[in-house]
Amino acid sequence: MTSNLHSPPKRNYVHVVKRKEAKHRNSFGVAFDLLAIGPQSMVTKMHYRKENVIPFHSHPNEQTGYILSGRICVLTRDSRHELGPDDTYAIPANIEHSIEIIEDAEEVQVFTPPREDFR
């Protein structure tokens, strides 16, 4: 039995998104794949290009990231963290942040709760 693609799974169901089923989205000019969505979390795969600019912004979702390839810099108004493959980070909800793309990169992000603007 499968659940509706990109709708939160019903109780006791597993929401599976196969690679070919991922919805392609865009935020701040960054292409990303919308992957699994649960009642309390959402998984995306970001496809950063060096020319992408992600300005300072905030959202009511905690954001965690796992860098698959490339290099990025996660910034807040008072910190700067350069990250590469296998590095991770967590940004609490409502914290203003930005991401600087040092070189083309791919990253898995998890948002809790799911971002409504990414659906």
KELUMKE-641855 format. One record per atom (N, C-alpha, C, CB): residue in three letters; chain; atom name; x, y, z. Coordinates in Angstrom, 3 decimals, m for minus. Each point is the difference from the previous one (the first is absolute). Glycine has a CB too. Layout:
# residues N
ALA/A/CA/X/Y/Z;
...
END
This chain:
# residues 119
MET/A/N/0.846/m1.165/0.000;
MET/A/CA/m0.846/1.165/0.000;
MET/A/C/0.891/1.227/0.000;
MET/A/CB/m1.854/m1.229/1.210;
THR/A/N/1.575/2.222/m2.026;
THR/A/CA/0.814/1.204/m0.056;
THR/A/C/m0.830/1.203/0.400;
THR/A/CB/1.421/m1.006/m1.802;
SER/A/N/m0.762/2.014/2.313;
SER/A/CA/m0.693/1.235/0.350;
SER/A/C/0.100/0.971/m1.171;
SER/A/CB/0.492/m0.341/2.468;
ASN/A/N/m1.306/1.363/m2.426;
ASN/A/CA/0.010/1.038/m1.027;
ASN/A/C/1.363/0.668/m0.006;
ASN/A/CB/m2.491/0.377/0.248;
LEU/A/N/3.096/m0.259/m1.418;
LEU/A/CA/1.320/0.591/m0.139;
LEU/A/C/0.023/1.404/0.579;
LEU/A/CB/0.400/m1.380/m2.043;
HIS/A/N/0.503/1.647/2.945;
HIS/A/CA/0.242/1.303/0.600;
HIS/A/C/m1.115/0.488/0.905;
HIS/A/CB/1.339/0.504/m1.969;
SER/A/N/m2.262/m1.354/2.339;
SER/A/CA/m0.948/0.307/1.058;
SER/A/C/0.504/m0.725/1.234;
SER/A/CB/m1.981/0.299/m1.611;
PRO/A/N/1.778/0.301/2.780;
PRO/A/CA/0.469/m0.707/1.192;
PRO/A/C/m0.632/m1.387/0.077;
PRO/A/CB/0.307/2.195/1.198;
PRO/A/N/0.469/m3.181/m0.759;
PRO/A/CA/m0.539/m1.355/0.067;
PRO/A/C/m1.108/m0.087/1.046;
PRO/A/CB/2.223/m0.921/m0.726;
LYS/A/N/m3.159/0.032/0.482;
LYS/A/CA/m1.040/m0.252/0.982;
LYS/A/C/0.623/m0.802/1.129;
LYS/A/CB/m1.843/0.052/m1.759;
ARG/A/N/1.204/m0.045/2.859;
ARG/A/CA/0.500/m0.717/1.166;
ARG/A/C/0.331/m1.449/m0.363;
ARG/A/CB/m1.363/1.494/1.506;
ASN/A/N/2.506/m1.949/m1.044;
ASN/A/CA/0.476/m1.366/m0.205;
ASN/A/C/0.447/m0.282/m1.433;
ASN/A/CB/m1.524/m0.685/1.813;
TYR/A/N/1.719/1.690/m2.625;
TYR/A/CA/0.480/m0.197/m1.353;
TYR/A/C/1.413/0.549/m0.118;
TYR/A/CB/m2.350/0.122/m0.903;
VAL/A/N/3.118/m0.701/0.009;
VAL/A/CA/1.341/0.493/m0.292;
VAL/A/C/m0.080/0.780/m1.296;
VAL/A/CB/1.124/m1.947/1.198;
HIS/A/N/m0.608/3.159/m1.211;
HIS/A/CA/0.006/0.819/m1.202;
HIS/A/C/1.333/m0.207/m0.715;
HIS/A/CB/m1.565/1.717/1.056;
VAL/A/N/1.521/m2.320/m2.227;
VAL/A/CA/1.190/m0.290/m0.784;
VAL/A/C/m0.042/0.843/m1.268;
VAL/A/CB/0.140/m2.361/0.931;
VAL/A/N/0.991/2.981/m1.260;
VAL/A/CA/0.133/0.739/m1.258;
VAL/A/C/1.208/m0.571/m0.725;
VAL/A/CB/m1.055/2.128/0.967;
LYS/A/N/0.822/m2.797/m2.072;
LYS/A/CA/1.081/m0.519/m0.833;
LYS/A/C/0.601/1.164/m0.786;
LYS/A/CB/m1.116/m2.291/m0.177;
ARG/A/N/2.379/2.152/m0.213;
ARG/A/CA/0.707/1.081/m0.688;
ARG/A/C/m0.808/0.578/m1.158;
ARG/A/CB/2.145/m1.078/0.646;
LYS/A/N/m2.731/0.225/m1.459;
LYS/A/CA/m0.759/0.465/m1.173;
LYS/A/C/m1.289/0.725/0.377;
LYS/A/CB/0.956/m1.902/m1.276;
GLU/A/N/m1.419/1.712/2.520;
GLU/A/CA/m1.253/0.606/0.447;
GLU/A/C/0.198/1.342/0.694;
GLU/A/CB/m0.912/m2.281/0.234;
ALA/A/N/2.154/2.651/0.056;
ALA/A/CA/0.269/1.249/0.714;
ALA/A/C/m0.523/1.194/m0.802;
ALA/A/CB/2.040/m1.039/1.074;
LYS/A/N/m2.688/1.956/m0.368;
LYS/A/CA/m0.473/1.226/m0.651;
LYS/A/C/1.133/0.999/m0.030;
LYS/A/CB/m2.372/m0.405/0.761;
HIS/A/N/2.536/1.065/m1.891;
HIS/A/CA/1.068/0.990/m0.171;
HIS/A/C/m0.545/1.378/0.337;
HIS/A/CB/1.114/m1.406/m1.788;
ARG/A/N/m0.400/2.098/2.638;
ARG/A/CA/m0.411/1.317/0.481;
ARG/A/C/1.165/0.968/m0.136;
ARG/A/CB/m1.653/m1.038/1.608;
ASN/A/N/1.384/2.301/m1.234;
ASN/A/CA/1.004/1.046/m0.075;
ASN/A/C/m0.253/0.992/1.127;
ASN/A/CB/0.229/m0.285/m2.513;
SER/A/N/0.821/0.692/3.213;
SER/A/CA/m0.092/1.012/1.049;
SER/A/C/1.235/0.875/m0.076;
SER/A/CB/m1.377/m1.524/1.489;
PHE/A/N/1.190/2.828/m1.561;
PHE/A/CA/1.110/0.950/m0.147;
PHE/A/C/0.858/m0.342/m1.210;
PHE/A/CB/0.008/0.355/2.478;
GLY/A/N/m0.609/m0.947/m3.512;
GLY/A/CA/0.749/m0.370/m1.197;
GLY/A/C/0.755/m1.302/0.119;
GLY/A/CB/0.196/2.376/m0.459;
VAL/A/N/m0.334/m3.067/1.588;
VAL/A/CA/0.678/m1.277/0.217;
VAL/A/C/m0.962/m1.137/m0.339;
VAL/A/CB/1.472/1.014/1.811;
ALA/A/N/m1.044/m1.903/m2.703;
ALA/A/CA/m0.802/m1.174/m0.330;
ALA/A/C/0.105/m1.002/1.149;
ALA/A/CB/0.361/0.360/m2.498;
PHE/A/N/m1.500/m0.978/2.835;
PHE/A/CA/0.035/m1.049/1.009;
PHE/A/C/m1.077/m1.025/m0.280;
PHE/A/CB/0.905/1.611/1.684;
ASP/A/N/m0.706/m2.797/m1.104;
ASP/A/CA/m0.967/m1.081/m0.103;
ASP/A/C/m0.746/m0.104/1.319;
ASP/A/CB/1.437/m1.242/m1.679;
LEU/A/N/m2.755/1.212/1.586;
LEU/A/CA/m0.837/m0.217/1.176;
LEU/A/C/m0.135/m1.500/0.182;
LEU/A/CB/m1.272/2.192/m0.327;
LEU/A/N/1.758/m2.686/1.450;
LEU/A/CA/0.032/m1.439/0.247;
LEU/A/C/m1.098/m0.372/0.991;
LEU/A/CB/2.488/m0.069/m0.458;
ALA/A/N/m2.212/m0.761/1.423;
ALA/A/CA/m1.028/m0.489/0.920;
ALA/A/C/m0.509/1.108/0.919;
ALA/A/CB/1.057/m2.262/m0.085;
ILE/A/N/m2.352/2.187/0.357;
ILE/A/CA/m0.646/0.927/0.938;
ILE/A/C/m0.771/m0.837/1.011;
ILE/A/CB/m0.182/1.857/m1.756;
GLY/A/N/0.465/m1.614/3.026;
GLY/A/CA/m0.735/m0.653/1.073;
GLY/A/C/m0.812/1.028/0.748;
GLY/A/CB/1.762/m1.769/0.207;
PRO/A/N/m2.495/1.348/0.788;
PRO/A/CA/m0.810/0.947/0.770;
PRO/A/C/0.846/1.084/0.681;
PRO/A/CB/m1.653/m1.832/0.367;
GLN/A/N/2.907/1.495/m0.001;
GLN/A/CA/0.832/0.943/0.748;
GLN/A/C/1.285/0.425/m0.708;
GLN/A/CB/m0.934/m1.022/2.016;
SER/A/N/1.218/0.475/m3.207;
SER/A/CA/1.260/0.332/m0.663;
SER/A/C/m0.123/m0.086/m1.516;
SER/A/CB/1.232/m0.839/1.999;
MET/A/N/m0.261/1.439/m2.659;
MET/A/CA/0.071/0.024/m1.463;
MET/A/C/1.459/m0.146/m0.396;
MET/A/CB/m2.077/1.465/m0.194;
VAL/A/N/2.348/m2.254/m0.861;
VAL/A/CA/1.362/m0.199/m0.491;
VAL/A/C/0.093/0.576/m1.414;
VAL/A/CB/0.300/m2.096/1.431;
THR/A/N/0.759/2.864/m1.679;
THR/A/CA/0.264/0.545/m1.334;
THR/A/C/1.442/m0.295/m0.385;
THR/A/CB/m1.721/1.825/0.339;
LYS/A/N/1.990/m1.797/m1.632;
LYS/A/CA/1.371/m0.096/m0.497;
LYS/A/C/0.255/1.250/m0.824;
LYS/A/CB/m0.021/m2.565/m0.026;
MET/A/N/0.940/3.400/0.512;
MET/A/CA/0.330/1.265/m0.646;
MET/A/C/1.098/m0.220/m1.037;
MET/A/CB/m0.657/1.271/2.083;
HIS/A/N/0.542/m0.549/m3.202;
HIS/A/CA/0.989/m0.062/m1.084;
HIS/A/C/0.559/1.413/m0.189;
HIS/A/CB/m1.198/m1.967/m1.158;
TYR/A/N/2.203/2.305/1.944;
TYR/A/CA/0.582/1.344/m0.036;
TYR/A/C/0.953/0.174/m1.175;
TYR/A/CB/m0.221/0.118/2.478;
ARG/A/N/0.181/1.049/m3.075;
ARG/A/CA/0.959/0.407/m1.029;
ARG/A/C/0.714/1.237/0.509;
ARG/A/CB/m1.418/m0.963/m1.890;
LYS/A/N/2.667/1.111/1.538;
LYS/A/CA/0.819/1.101/0.512;
LYS/A/C/m0.674/1.361/m0.167;
LYS/A/CB/2.018/m1.350/m0.533;
GLU/A/N/m2.791/1.513/m0.534;
GLU/A/CA/m0.638/1.302/m0.255;
GLU/A/C/m1.246/0.232/0.854;
GLU/A/CB/0.874/m0.120/m2.318;
ASN/A/N/m1.339/m0.893/3.060;
ASN/A/CA/m1.178/0.173/0.860;
ASN/A/C/0.308/0.951/1.144;
ASN/A/CB/m0.781/m2.307/m0.589;
VAL/A/N/m0.204/3.128/0.937;
VAL/A/CA/0.112/0.922/1.134;
VAL/A/C/m1.196/m0.249/0.909;
VAL/A/CB/1.255/1.757/m1.383;
ILE/A/N/m1.001/m2.193/2.594;
ILE/A/CA/m1.059/m0.222/0.980;
ILE/A/C/0.132/1.110/1.037;
ILE/A/CB/m0.037/m2.552/m0.373;
PRO/A/N/m0.852/3.542/0.317;
PRO/A/CA/0.107/1.147/0.908;
PRO/A/C/m0.367/m0.378/1.436;
PRO/A/CB/m0.533/1.519/m1.919;
PHE/A/N/0.845/m0.625/2.846;
PHE/A/CA/m0.411/m0.217/1.382;
PHE/A/C/m1.516/m0.101/0.049;
PHE/A/CB/2.028/1.241/0.877;
HIS/A/N/m2.505/m2.233/m0.154;
HIS/A/CA/m1.433/m0.240/0.151;
HIS/A/C/m0.210/m0.830/1.264;
HIS/A/CB/m0.386/0.106/m2.526;
SER/A/N/m0.850/m0.242/2.939;
SER/A/CA/m0.332/m0.871/1.125;
SER/A/C/m1.335/m0.668/m0.301;
SER/A/CB/1.278/1.467/1.651;
HIS/A/N/m1.554/m2.539/m0.938;
HIS/A/CA/m1.265/m0.713/m0.145;
HIS/A/C/m0.294/m0.702/1.320;
HIS/A/CB/0.343/m0.320/m2.511;
PRO/A/N/m1.600/m0.045/2.725;
PRO/A/CA/m0.384/m0.610/1.281;
PRO/A/C/0.347/m1.483/0.101;
PRO/A/CB/m1.824/1.656/0.116;
ASN/A/N/2.750/m2.105/m0.968;
ASN/A/CA/0.381/m1.414/m0.032;
ASN/A/C/1.451/m0.154/0.438;
ASN/A/CB/m1.656/m0.442/m1.855;
GLU/A/N/1.923/m0.562/2.679;
GLU/A/CA/1.387/m0.372/0.245;
GLU/A/C/0.532/m0.580/m1.306;
GLU/A/CB/m0.398/m0.450/2.504;
GLN/A/N/1.651/0.738/m2.824;
GLN/A/CA/0.616/m0.485/m1.242;
GLN/A/C/1.299/m0.706/0.339;
GLN/A/CB/m1.043/1.874/m1.342;
THR/A/N/1.174/m3.112/0.869;
THR/A/CA/1.265/m0.711/0.142;
THR/A/C/0.485/m0.381/m1.386;
THR/A/CB/m0.636/m0.877/2.297;
GLY/A/N/1.943/0.796/m2.459;
GLY/A/CA/0.553/m0.316/m1.301;
GLY/A/C/1.167/m0.961/0.081;
GLY/A/CB/m0.740/2.211/m0.769;
TYR/A/N/0.871/m3.010/m0.292;
TYR/A/CA/1.109/m0.943/m0.170;
TYR/A/C/0.575/0.255/m1.384;
TYR/A/CB/m1.042/m1.765/1.556;
ILE/A/N/2.305/2.176/m1.627;
ILE/A/CA/0.636/0.329/m1.267;
ILE/A/C/0.458/m1.290/m0.678;
ILE/A/CB/0.740/2.262/0.891;
LEU/A/N/m1.247/m2.485/m2.091;
LEU/A/CA/0.372/m1.194/m0.772;
LEU/A/C/1.257/0.248/m0.828;
LEU/A/CB/m2.412/m0.674/m0.090;
SER/A/N/2.479/1.855/m0.522;
SER/A/CA/1.147/0.332/m0.865;
SER/A/C/0.142/1.507/m0.077;
SER/A/CB/m0.312/m2.112/m1.353;
GLY/A/N/1.490/2.566/0.950;
GLY/A/CA/0.245/1.432/m0.165;
GLY/A/C/0.289/0.699/1.309;
GLY/A/CB/m1.467/m0.050/m1.970;
ARG/A/N/1.411/1.397/1.939;
ARG/A/CA/0.288/0.805/1.191;
ARG/A/C/m0.994/1.142/0.080;
ARG/A/CB/2.450/m0.599/m0.106;
ILE/A/N/m2.955/0.810/1.334;
ILE/A/CA/m0.893/1.118/0.269;
ILE/A/C/0.453/0.674/1.288;
ILE/A/CB/m1.937/m1.145/m1.186;
CYS/A/N/1.370/2.303/1.446;
CYS/A/CA/0.253/0.701/1.248;
CYS/A/C/m1.367/0.360/0.585;
CYS/A/CB/2.272/0.925/m0.804;
VAL/A/N/m2.533/m1.378/2.014;
VAL/A/CA/m1.238/0.333/0.696;
VAL/A/C/0.292/1.200/0.898;
VAL/A/CB/m0.841/m2.426/m0.067;
LEU/A/N/0.042/3.477/m0.120;
LEU/A/CA/0.231/1.240/0.736;
LEU/A/C/m1.206/0.388/0.831;
LEU/A/CB/1.554/0.735/m1.786;
THR/A/N/m1.296/m0.179/2.967;
THR/A/CA/m1.004/0.733/0.760;
THR/A/C/0.563/1.410/0.114;
THR/A/CB/m0.860/m2.072/1.323;
ARG/A/N/0.149/2.956/m0.667;
ARG/A/CA/0.496/1.377/0.122;
ARG/A/C/1.295/0.077/0.801;
ARG/A/CB/m2.352/0.803/m0.147;
ASP/A/N/2.654/m1.850/0.943;
ASP/A/CA/1.222/0.052/0.819;
ASP/A/C/0.887/m1.236/m0.114;
ASP/A/CB/m1.258/1.430/1.548;
SER/A/N/1.027/m2.271/m2.578;
SER/A/CA/0.873/m1.163/m0.167;
SER/A/C/0.111/m0.380/m1.471;
SER/A/CB/m0.635/m0.813/2.290;
ARG/A/N/1.708/0.077/m2.595;
ARG/A/CA/0.277/m0.447/m1.359;
ARG/A/C/0.650/m1.376/0.101;
ARG/A/CB/0.273/2.397/m0.875;
HIS/A/N/m0.860/m3.393/0.176;
HIS/A/CA/0.506/m1.366/0.084;
HIS/A/C/0.148/m0.571/m1.399;
HIS/A/CB/m1.083/m0.315/2.254;
GLU/A/N/2.331/0.072/m2.667;
GLU/A/CA/0.254/m0.614/m1.304;
GLU/A/C/m0.135/m1.516/0.156;
GLU/A/CB/1.560/1.907/m0.709;
LEU/A/N/m2.343/m2.521/m0.190;
LEU/A/CA/m0.293/m1.425/0.098;
LEU/A/C/0.254/m0.701/m1.323;
LEU/A/CB/m1.696/0.481/1.763;
GLY/A/N/2.103/m1.746/m1.666;
GLY/A/CA/0.232/m0.830/m1.178;
GLY/A/C/m0.617/m1.375/0.191;
GLY/A/CB/2.119/1.249/m0.479;
PRO/A/N/m1.790/m2.182/m0.404;
PRO/A/CA/m0.602/m1.332/0.038;
PRO/A/C/0.045/m0.649/1.383;
PRO/A/CB/0.649/m0.243/m2.372;
ASP/A/N/m1.784/m0.310/2.749;
ASP/A/CA/m0.210/m0.701/1.268;
ASP/A/C/m0.111/0.916/1.211;
ASP/A/CB/1.222/m1.875/m0.987;
ASP/A/N/m1.191/3.207/0.797;
ASP/A/CA/m0.229/0.926/1.107;
ASP/A/C/m1.507/0.212/0.159;
ASP/A/CB/2.241/1.150/m0.402;
THR/A/N/m2.640/m0.820/1.623;
THR/A/CA/m1.413/0.234/0.310;
THR/A/C/m0.155/1.287/0.792;
THR/A/CB/m0.439/m2.474/m0.007;
TYR/A/N/m0.807/2.972/0.052;
TYR/A/CA/m0.304/1.188/0.796;
TYR/A/C/m1.472/m0.050/0.406;
TYR/A/CB/1.792/1.361/m1.201;
ALA/A/N/m2.144/m0.558/2.196;
ALA/A/CA/m1.393/0.173/0.417;
ALA/A/C/m0.221/1.471/0.312;
ALA/A/CB/m0.124/m2.368/0.928;
ILE/A/N/m0.968/2.918/m1.458;
ILE/A/CA/m0.371/1.390/0.244;
ILE/A/C/m1.366/m0.014/0.688;
ILE/A/CB/1.334/0.857/m2.030;
PRO/A/N/m1.428/m0.294/3.234;
PRO/A/CA/m1.299/0.035/0.676;
PRO/A/C/m1.021/0.830/m0.786;
PRO/A/CB/1.179/m0.261/2.203;
ALA/A/N/m2.438/0.023/m1.927;
ALA/A/CA/m1.077/0.765/m0.637;
ALA/A/C/0.164/1.491/0.287;
ALA/A/CB/m1.546/m1.983/0.205;
ASN/A/N/1.159/2.795/m1.174;
ASN/A/CA/m0.057/1.468/0.115;
ASN/A/C/1.361/0.683/0.127;
ASN/A/CB/m2.191/m0.315/1.056;
ILE/A/N/3.277/m0.373/m1.346;
ILE/A/CA/1.330/0.615/0.004;
ILE/A/C/0.311/0.477/m1.414;
ILE/A/CB/0.784/m1.483/1.924;
GLU/A/N/m0.448/2.754/m2.055;
GLU/A/CA/0.346/0.533/m1.314;
GLU/A/C/1.318/m0.616/m0.463;
GLU/A/CB/m1.219/2.169/0.500;
HIS/A/N/1.221/m2.670/m1.737;
HIS/A/CA/1.191/m0.677/m0.520;
HIS/A/C/0.072/0.156/m1.512;
HIS/A/CB/m0.079/m1.652/1.897;
SER/A/N/1.242/1.325/m2.434;
SER/A/CA/0.256/0.052/m1.433;
SER/A/C/0.934/m1.147/m0.338;
SER/A/CB/m0.325/2.528/m0.093;
ILE/A/N/0.344/m2.905/m1.180;
ILE/A/CA/0.941/m1.023/m0.452;
ILE/A/C/0.772/0.560/m1.186;
ILE/A/CB/m1.510/m1.890/0.804;
GLU/A/N/2.823/1.871/m0.686;
GLU/A/CA/0.889/0.450/m1.075;
GLU/A/C/0.532/m1.247/m0.698;
GLU/A/CB/0.650/2.149/1.250;
ILE/A/N/m0.728/m2.153/m2.559;
ILE/A/CA/0.460/m1.152/m0.764;
ILE/A/C/1.451/0.236/m0.404;
ILE/A/CB/m2.349/m0.481/m0.848;
ILE/A/N/3.255/m0.308/1.378;
ILE/A/CA/1.421/0.132/m0.310;
ILE/A/C/0.322/m0.724/m1.299;
ILE/A/CB/0.543/0.173/2.450;
GLU/A/N/m1.126/m1.362/m2.603;
GLU/A/CA/0.099/m0.748/m1.257;
GLU/A/C/m1.278/m0.811/m0.146;
GLU/A/CB/2.556/m0.120/0.114;
ASP/A/N/m2.879/m0.287/m1.335;
ASP/A/CA/m1.200/m0.803/m0.215;
ASP/A/C/m0.087/m1.071/1.084;
ASP/A/CB/0.092/0.426/m2.500;
ALA/A/N/m1.297/m0.629/3.029;
ALA/A/CA/m0.157/m0.904/1.137;
ALA/A/C/m1.376/m0.655/m0.017;
ALA/A/CB/1.589/1.409/1.336;
GLU/A/N/m1.678/m2.531/m0.658;
GLU/A/CA/m1.279/m0.656/0.248;
GLU/A/C/m0.117/m0.229/1.494;
GLU/A/CB/m0.009/m1.115/m2.286;
GLU/A/N/m1.211/1.285/2.787;
GLU/A/CA/m0.236/m0.089/1.436;
GLU/A/C/m1.375/m0.604/0.249;
GLU/A/CB/1.492/1.998/0.420;
VAL/A/N/m1.589/m2.858/0.571;
VAL/A/CA/m1.290/m0.482/0.474;
VAL/A/C/m0.384/0.887/1.181;
VAL/A/CB/0.435/m2.423/m0.776;
GLN/A/N/m1.654/2.967/0.724;
GLN/A/CA/m0.506/0.827/1.090;
GLN/A/C/m1.242/m0.644/0.587;
GLN/A/CB/0.935/2.078/m1.074;
VAL/A/N/m1.111/m1.895/2.384;
VAL/A/CA/m1.200/m0.447/0.694;
VAL/A/C/m0.587/1.205/0.718;
VAL/A/CB/0.896/m2.375/0.285;
PHE/A/N/m2.191/2.567/m0.448;
PHE/A/CA/m0.716/1.098/0.654;
PHE/A/C/m1.052/m0.575/0.935;
PHE/A/CB/0.397/1.521/m1.981;
THR/A/N/m0.445/m0.965/3.192;
THR/A/CA/m1.047/m0.368/0.939;
THR/A/C/m0.625/1.270/0.559;
THR/A/CB/1.184/m2.164/0.581;
PRO/A/N/m2.474/2.333/m0.664;
PRO/A/CA/m0.937/m0.807/m0.785;
PRO/A/C/0.246/0.222/m1.494;
PRO/A/CB/m1.714/0.129/1.862;
PRO/A/N/0.988/m0.865/m2.721;
PRO/A/CA/0.180/0.192/m1.451;
PRO/A/C/m0.240/1.452/m0.411;
PRO/A/CB/m0.709/m2.375/m0.369;
ARG/A/N/1.452/2.816/m0.631;
ARG/A/CA/m0.177/1.365/m0.527;
ARG/A/C/m1.177/0.013/m0.969;
ARG/A/CB/2.479/0.495/0.259;
GLU/A/N/m3.479/0.256/0.084;
GLU/A/CA/m1.181/0.093/m0.870;
GLU/A/C/0.338/0.640/m1.338;
GLU/A/CB/m1.444/0.160/2.025;
ASP/A/N/2.399/0.780/m2.030;
ASP/A/CA/0.353/0.695/m1.248;
ASP/A/C/0.807/m0.885/m0.952;
ASP/A/CB/m0.012/2.148/1.269;
PHE/A/N/0.442/m3.317/m0.836;
PHE/A/CA/0.742/m0.915/m0.862;
PHE/A/C/m0.878/m1.083/m0.627;
PHE/A/CB/1.983/0.436/1.414;
ARG/A/N/m3.208/m0.558/m0.974;
ARG/A/CA/m0.870/m1.083/m0.490;
ARG/A/C/m0.291/0.173/m1.435;
ARG/A/CB/m1.002/m0.237/2.203;
END
